[in-house]
């Protein structure tokens, strides 16, 4: 692979969600998602139920971060848009690109307005299809905390398989939590897509 396959910022459309480059109007729903206690806990962004959001409001730092996502040549950050409402409910990200290994990391964040309707599953499948069929990647990896079995099921439905466990990877409310390492490989993924 020469150049960066992540320089292009596509729009990917499914029946329930669209993945597209970030827009200014996505700041408000992303701020709400990033302030949600469940999002903060499940992503390991905080270490105690008493902790607040590291992004408590829309500020210059948040505007700068989301305003620069479409200009990043070495990663792909896309808004997850609920097709039923036209509103951003989260994000999908392909980052930590390893060109020599044709591999990258995946992460997803869904706010409260997007949960429980299969939007995360569809968004994950859409981005994997793009990673393997358009970008030509071989491996997409992720980590999910053991206290998030709902996300693990979503990843398995999309074609990810468990590789191993990072024991006691997170300390939350004085409890140690394992991180489950998963990956999807292009040849295997085509069998489950």
C-alpha positions in Angstrom: 0.0 0.0 0.0 1.6 3.3 -1.0 0.3 6.6 0.4 -2.3 6.7 3.0 -5.6 4.9 2.4 -7.1 7.0 5.2 -6.8 10.3 3.4 -10.1 9.8 1.6 -13.1 10.4 3.9 -16.0 8.3 2.5 -19.7 8.3 3.2 -20.9 4.7 3.8 -24.7 4.1 3.8 -26.6 1.2 5.3 -30.3 0.7 6.0 -30.1 2.1 9.6 -27.0 4.2 9.7 -24.7 6.3 7.5 -21.1 6.9 8.3 -19.8 10.2 7.0 -17.2 12.9 7.7 -17.8 15.1 10.7 -19.8 18.3 10.4 -20.1 21.3 12.8 -23.7 20.2 13.8 -22.2 16.9 15.2 -20.5 18.7 18.1 -23.6 18.9 20.2 -24.6 15.2 20.0 -20.9 14.1 20.4 -20.6 16.3 23.5 -23.7 14.6 24.9 -22.3 11.2 24.1 -18.9 12.0 25.6 -20.6 13.2 28.8 -22.7 10.1 29.2 -21.6 8.1 32.3 -22.0 4.7 30.5 -19.9 5.8 27.5 -17.2 7.1 29.9 -17.2 3.8 31.9 -17.3 1.4 28.9 -14.5 3.2 27.1 -12.3 3.4 30.1 -12.2 7.2 29.9 -12.8 7.5 33.7 -11.6 5.4 36.6 -14.4 6.0 39.1 -18.2 6.4 38.9 -17.6 9.7 40.7 -15.4 11.1 37.8 -16.9 13.5 35.4 -16.3 13.8 31.7 -12.9 14.9 30.5 -15.0 16.8 27.8 -17.7 18.4 30.0 -18.8 20.9 27.4 -18.3 22.1 23.8 -15.1 24.1 24.1 -12.2 25.1 21.8 -10.5 21.8 22.4 -13.5 19.8 21.2 -14.1 22.1 18.3 -10.5 21.7 17.3 -10.6 17.9 17.6 -13.7 17.3 15.6 -13.0 20.1 13.2 -9.7 18.5 12.3 -10.9 14.8 11.9 -11.5 15.2 8.2 -7.9 16.4 7.6 -6.1 13.5 9.2 -4.4 11.4 6.5 -3.3 8.6 8.9 -6.7 7.7 10.4 -10.4 7.6 9.6 -12.9 9.2 11.9 -16.5 9.1 10.8 -19.8 10.2 12.4 -22.4 7.6 12.9 -25.7 9.1 11.7 -29.1 7.5 12.6 -30.9 7.4 9.2 -34.3 7.6 11.0 -33.5 11.0 12.5 -30.5 12.3 10.5 -28.7 13.0 13.8 -25.2 12.0 14.8 -25.3 9.3 17.5 -21.6 8.4 17.8 -18.4 7.7 15.9 -16.4 5.0 14.3 -12.6 5.2 14.0 -9.9 3.3 12.2 -6.5 4.4 13.7 -3.1 3.2 14.7 -2.5 2.3 11.0 0.4 -0.1 10.4 1.1 0.1 6.6 3.7 -2.7 6.6 1.3 -5.1 8.3 -1.9 -3.9 6.4 -3.5 -3.5 9.8 -5.2 -0.9 12.1 -7.1 -0.5 15.3 -10.9 0.0 15.4 -13.0 1.8 18.0 -16.6 2.8 18.2 -18.6 5.0 20.5 -22.4 5.2 20.6 -24.3 7.7 22.7 -27.6 7.1 24.5 -29.7 8.1 21.5 -28.2 5.3 19.4 -28.3 2.3 21.7 -30.4 -0.8 21.5 -31.4 -0.7 17.9 -28.6 -2.4 16.1 -26.9 0.8 14.9 -23.6 -0.2 16.4 -23.7 -3.6 14.7 -24.5 -2.1 11.3 -21.8 0.7 11.7 -19.2 -1.9 12.6 -20.1 -4.1 9.6 -20.0 -1.1 7.3 -16.5 0.1 8.4 -15.1 -3.5 8.3 -16.4 -3.9 4.7 -14.7 -0.6 3.8 -11.5 -1.6 5.6 -11.2 -5.0 3.8 -12.7 -4.4 0.4 -11.8 -0.7 -0.3 -8.7 -0.1 1.8 -7.3 -3.6 1.3 -6.5 -4.1 5.0 -5.7 -7.6 6.3 -6.3 -7.2 10.0 -8.5 -4.9 12.1 -8.0 -5.2 15.9 -9.7 -3.8 19.0 -9.9 -4.1 22.7 -13.1 -4.3 24.8 -13.4 -4.3 28.5 -14.8 -7.4 30.1 -17.7 -5.4 31.7 -19.0 -4.6 28.2 -20.4 -8.0 27.0 -23.0 -6.1 24.8 -20.1 -4.6 22.7 -18.3 -8.0 22.6 -21.5 -9.6 21.0 -21.7 -6.8 18.5 -18.0 -7.3 17.5 -18.5 -11.1 17.2 -21.6 -10.6 15.0 -19.5 -8.3 12.7 -16.8 -10.9 12.4 -14.3 -10.2 15.2 -12.8 -13.2 17.1 -11.2 -13.2 20.6 -7.4 -13.4 20.5 -6.7 -13.1 24.2 -7.1 -11.2 27.4 -5.0 -8.4 28.9 -5.6 -9.2 32.6 -6.4 -6.3 35.0 -6.0 -3.8 32.3 -8.3 -1.2 33.8 -8.9 -0.1 37.4 -12.5 1.1 37.8 -14.1 1.8 41.2 -11.3 -0.1 42.9 -12.0 -3.2 40.8 -9.6 -4.6 38.2 -11.1 -5.2 34.8 -9.7 -7.4 32.0 -9.5 -6.1 28.4 -10.5 -8.6 25.7 -8.3 -8.4 22.6 -10.2 -9.2 19.4 -9.5 -9.0 15.6 -11.1 -9.5 12.3 -9.0 -10.8 9.4 -9.9 -10.2 5.8 -10.0 -13.9 4.7 -12.2 -14.9 7.7 -14.4 -11.8 7.5 -15.6 -12.6 4.0 -17.0 -15.9 5.3 -19.2 -14.1 8.0 -20.2 -10.9 6.2 
